[in-house]
Amino acid sequence: MTLTCLVEHGGPADVILWYKDDQPISAKNYSNSSQLAEISLLNVTRSDAGRYNCTMWRGEVMDTKFMDLHMNGNSNYNDH
């Protein structure tokens, strides 16, 4: 499963960081370009459920996008 965050207005972002439940996610788990940030969740389980956000900075301007991941039914999700 891939979560995507798109930089919408004002040109490329200088810095993009990801968080889950307000805790930073290690940079080795996601990829960023100047316009797009993605995080791939492999073999998703219930422990992956929560609130994800990407925070982008352009100079002094900050923008944050939120995504909620809910798990219903099966406890595992495999994205093939």
N, C-alpha and C positions, 0 to 999 in steps of 0.2 A: 504494500500500500504506500502510495506517495502523497504527501501533503505539499501543496504548492502555494507560494506567496509571490504575487506579482507586484513590482514597483509600478505604480500607476501614473503619477504626475511629477513633473519637475526634474526629469532626467534620472540618470543612474544613481543608485545608492552608494555611499562610501563604505558603510558597514551594515551587515545584516546578521542578526543573531537569533537563534531559536531557543525557546523555553518550553518546558512541560510542567504544568502546575506551578508556575513561577520559579522553577529551578532551571538553570542553564543546561543546555544539552551540549555535549562534547562536539567540537567542530568536526571531528573525524566521522560523525554520523550524518552529516548533511553537506550539500553542495550549494554554492551561490555563484551567480554571475552578477553583473551590475544591474540587471533588470529583473532577475528571477531567482528565487530561493526555493529549494526543494529538500525535503527530508524523507528518506525511505525507511519504512518500518517493515522489517522482515519477520515472518512467522509471528504475526500479531497475536497477542494473548490479552486476557482481561487486564493485566497489569499495564498495558499500553493505553488503556482508556484514560481520558483526562482532557484538560484544556491545554492546547498547544498555541503558541503565538510566535510570530516572527516580528522582530523589531528592527526597523530600518532607519538609518541616519543619513541625511544629506547635509553636511555642514552642521548647523545648529538645529535643523529641523528633524524631528523624530516622528515616525508613523508606526503603529502597531496593528497587526491583523490577528484576529483570534479564530481558532477552529476547535470545536469540541468533538472528540472521538468517543462514541458510545459503543459498547459491546452488548448485543442482544442475542439470546439463544446460544449458539455454539460458543465454546470458550476459546476456540482458535480460529484464525483466519490466515489462509495461505494465499498470497498473491502470486500467481504463475503467469 
